[in-house]
Amino acid sequence: MNSSNAKSPRRADGEALPLLALTVGDPAGIGPEITPPALVALSGRARIVVLGPSSVRPDDVPLVSSPEAVTQAAPVGWMDTGGPGVWTPGEVQSSCGAAAVAALRQGHEWALEGRVEALVTGPVNKAALRAAGTKVEGQTELLSQWCGVTRSEMIGLAGNLRVMLATRHMPLRQAIDRITVEHVIDRLLFLDEALRYLGHPDPLLGLAGLNPHAGEGGLLGSEEGEILAPAVDVARARGLRVAGPVSPDTIFAEGVAGKYTGILALYHDQAFIPLKLMAAGRGVTFIAGLPYGRFSPMHGTAFDIVGRKGEDGLPLADPGNLVAALEAALTAVARRAE
């Protein structure tokens, strides 16, 4: 795992709190709604420079021109990274996609230069990114491209569950075709590396099976015996602690109970159905393989609830996932400083 060159946080009284960059994401989504309460929730625990259009800046957050302007005395600032002055909430718009990319690029550059200690990114809309001319799939791919890395992957964090994807956003048939012995070995090694980066020095990995009951000894599919078990054997020979392949209907319950430090899931929904069930408004994604820590809430732009309130008069947009992402970034920064 590449390590950040950002300065370590200082915890002593009177010394600087950790400095995080936070992008608002797509301004037509819930990012502008959940950012202010998240800033309040982190008050006194971090310095945060927010990146996004000035048109969504809260009145009580001052404009700044650099992360260095966010100090102990003024621990929150807003960097205007450009964007539309007027847009339609809850809709895909190229101008909003471009604004999200601009904020993300600035946050990436500061993190890469070590001017902030971690990057937390608000939700973006893939269709808006495409409409703005972005050719890659999403934030993970953009950041990987800008960092010049070819090996990066999402890890979902929800309570005791830490789940890496073996394959990402693609049709299920294509995902299954990607599952080879070599690829599974690589992802197991990568997951072990990422967990150590996150502060787990001797991780136990669990490998999810592909078929019901992990193939039932070959009765329900051959992939476990032909691909997954050989990959586990090689990973163990290389010094990793790995269990599996374990039946998919069992491994995530065991993970919730704390049996595994991390789990390798074979396709997107195999990972994110249990993660989102367990997240309870506190889900986070982390990108392994970047030269800095990047964390994000485990939800999208939620166009369908932008600006809406419930019967209790409170906003439907919940800042809990964003707060959890900021807290996860702080935890990672603190562990790197130990």
N, C-alpha and C positions, 0 to 999 in steps of 0.2 A: 504494500500500500504506500503510495506516495505520501509524504508528509508535508504539511503546510509550512511555509516559511514565515507565517504571521508571528508577531510577537506573542509571547505567552501572557495570559492574564495575571494580574497582580491582585492578591486577595487582602493584603494588609490594610488596616484602616488608613484612609487618606490617600491610598494609591489607586491607580486607574482600574475601573471595572472593565471586563472584556468588551471589545468593540465588535459588533455584528453589523453586517449589511443586510437589509431586508427589502426585497422588491415587492411592489404592490401587485404585480401580475397584470392581467387584462383589466383595464379600468371599467369595462362593461360588465364584469363579473362581481363577485362578492368581496374581492380583495380590498377595495376602498372602505367597505363596511367593517370588515373584521380587523383591519390594521389598527385603528385607534384603541379599541379595547385591549388588543394584544399588547400595545405599548404600555398601557396602564398596568396590565398584569405583570409586566417585566420591570416595572419601576423599581429602582434601587438595586437591581441585580445585573444590569447590563447598560452599556451605551449602545444606542442603535441609530444608524443612519439609514433612513428610508429612501428608496429610489423609485421614482414614478413621476407622472405628470403633476405639475403644480396645481392643476385644476381640481385635484382630489385631495390636496393637502389640508389637514385640519388647521384652523386658525391659530391654535395654541402650539403648533410645531413650527419652529423657525426654519426658514430656508438657509441652507449652507452650500458652500461651493467645494467642500472637500470633507473626507471623513475625519481629518485632523481637527476640524472645527467642532466636532462633537466631543465635548469635554466632560469632566466630572461635574462641573458646575452647570453645564447645559447638555445633559446626557442623551437628548433626542434631537435629531435634525432631519431635514428633508432636502434631498438633492433633486432638483428638477431635471429629469432626463428627457423631457419633451413628450408631446402627445396631443391629442385633439382637445380643443377647448369645449367642444360639444359632441356628444355621441348619444346613441340610444342604448339605455341599460338593457342587459339581457339578450343582446343580439350579436351575431358574428359581424365584425367590421374590420376591414384591413387596417384602418388607422389605429385601432386598439391593439391589434396584433403587433403592429410596428412599435407602438409605445411599450408593450411588454418586452419585446426583443431589445429595445434600447436600454431599458432599465436593467435587464439581465446582463447585457454586455458590460455595462458600467460596473455592476456588482462583481462580475467575473474578473474584470481587470484589477479591481481593488484587492480581491482575494488573492489573485495570482501574484500581485506585487507585495503581499503581506501587509497592506494598509488596513485591512480588517481581518479579524481572526476566524471568521466563518461567514458563509453566505446562506441566508434563508430566503427561499423564493416563494412568492405568492402564486396562486393558480393561474394558468394560462389556458387558452382554448386552441386546440390543434388546428381547427378550421380557420381561425383568425390568423394564426401564424402562417398557414399556407397562403391565405389571401394577401398577406403582407409580403409574400415572396420567399418565405423560408422554405427550403427544400427538404429539411430533415423532419423527423417524426415529432420531436418535442424538446423540452428543456434538457433532458439527459443527453440527447444526441448533440444539441447545440453546444453545451458546455464541454462535452468530450471533444468535439471538433475544434473549438476555440483553444482548448488546452493541448491539442495535438496528441491525445491519447487514443489508442485503439482498443483498449480493454477497460470497460467501465460497465457498471451494472447497478440497478436499483436494489436496495434492501428495505423492506417494510418493517417498521418497528411499532409494536402494539403490546404493551405490557411485557410479558415474558417471551412473546413471539418476536423473533428476528428472522425474517425470511428473505432469502435471495432468489431472484428469478433466473432460471436456466435459459429461458427464452422470454422475449418481451411482447410488444404489441404486434401480433401477426395472427393470421387465421390458424385455427387449431391444427389443421392438417399440416401446415408448414412447420408449426412448432414441433410436432412429433417427428418430422423428418430431420429437424436440427439436433435431436437427441442422439448423440453418438458417444462411444466410450471416451474418445479424446475430449469432447466438449464437456462431458460430465466431470471428468478428472480436472479440467481447467477450472470449472465453476466451483468445485469443492475446494481446490487450492485457493481460489480467489475469496471464497466465503471465509475460510480460515484466516486469511490475511486481513480481511476487512474487520472481522470480529476482534482481532488483536488490536487493530487501530482504534476500535471503539472502546477498548479497555478491558478486554477479556483475554487474559494471557494464556489460557490452556483450554480452548473451546472444544466442546463435544458437538459434532455435527450430526444432523439427521438427514437422510436422503429419502424424499418421498418417492413412492412407486408411481408408475404410470397407470397401470391397470387396476380394476377392482381387486381388493385383497392382495395387492402387489403381485398379481398374476396367478396366485393360488398354485405355486409350484409348476407353472407352465400351462395349467388348464385354462386360464383366462388371458393368456398373452405371453409372448416370449421375451419382451423387452427387458424385463427384470433380470432374467437369467443370461441373456445374450449381451446386454449393454450395461445395465446399472450395477449388478454384482461385480463384474470385472473392473468397472471403474472404482468401486469401493475398495477392492483388493489393492489396486495400484495406489490409491490415496493412502491407505493404511501403510503400505510399504514405504511411502515417502514421509511417514511420521505423523500423519493426521489421525485424530480420533474420530471415527465415523461409524454410525449405526445405519443399517439399511441394506437394501431398500425396504422401507416400512410402508405398510398399507396406508394409502392417502386418507382413509376414514379414521385412522388411529393416530398418525404422527402429529397432527396439529393439536389434538387434545393433550397429547403427551408434552408438546411444546408449551402449551398454556400452563401446564402443571410444573414446568421448569426442568423437564428432563434433558432438553437440548439447549445448548447455547445459541445455536442457529440451525435453520432448516433450509435445505435447497429444494425449492419447488420447481417442477418441470415446465409449467406454462403459467400464463398470467393469472387466470381465474383460480387455478389451484392454490395460488398464493393469496390473492386478494379477497376471496370470499371469507376465509377464516380471519384474515387480518382485519377486514372492515367489521366483521361481527364482534371481534374482540376490542376494537379501537375505542368504542363508546365515546366518540368525539375527541379522541386523543391520539389519533394515528399520524405517523410520520414516515416519510421516505428519506433515505440517505443514498447518495450516489457513491459507491465504492470505485476507486481507481483514479479519482481526480487529485491534483496536487494540493487541494485544500478541502475543508469540510463543507459539504452542501447538504442542507436539510430543507424539507418542504412538507406542508400539510398533506395528509392523505385524502385529498378531495380535489375536484375540479372547480371551474368557475361558477357552477350552480346558477346558471342563467335563469332558471325557473323560479328562484326565490329572491332575486335581486330586489332590494328595497321593500320586500314584503314583511308584514308583521303577523304574529300569531294572535289568537284570541286574547292572550294576556297583554297585548300591546307591545311585546318585545320583538326585536328583529328575529326572523327565522334563521338568518345567517349566524352560525355559531363560531366564535373565535377559538374554541378549544383546541382544534387541531393545529392552528397557527401558533398558539401559546406553547403547545407541546413541542412543535418544531423548534421554536426559539430556545426552549429549555433543553432539548436534546443537543442543540448546538453549544449551549453553555456547558453542558456536562462533558462533551467531547473536548472542548477547549481546556477545561479544568484537568481532565485526565492526561492530556498531552503535556501539561505544565508540571505534572507530578514527577 
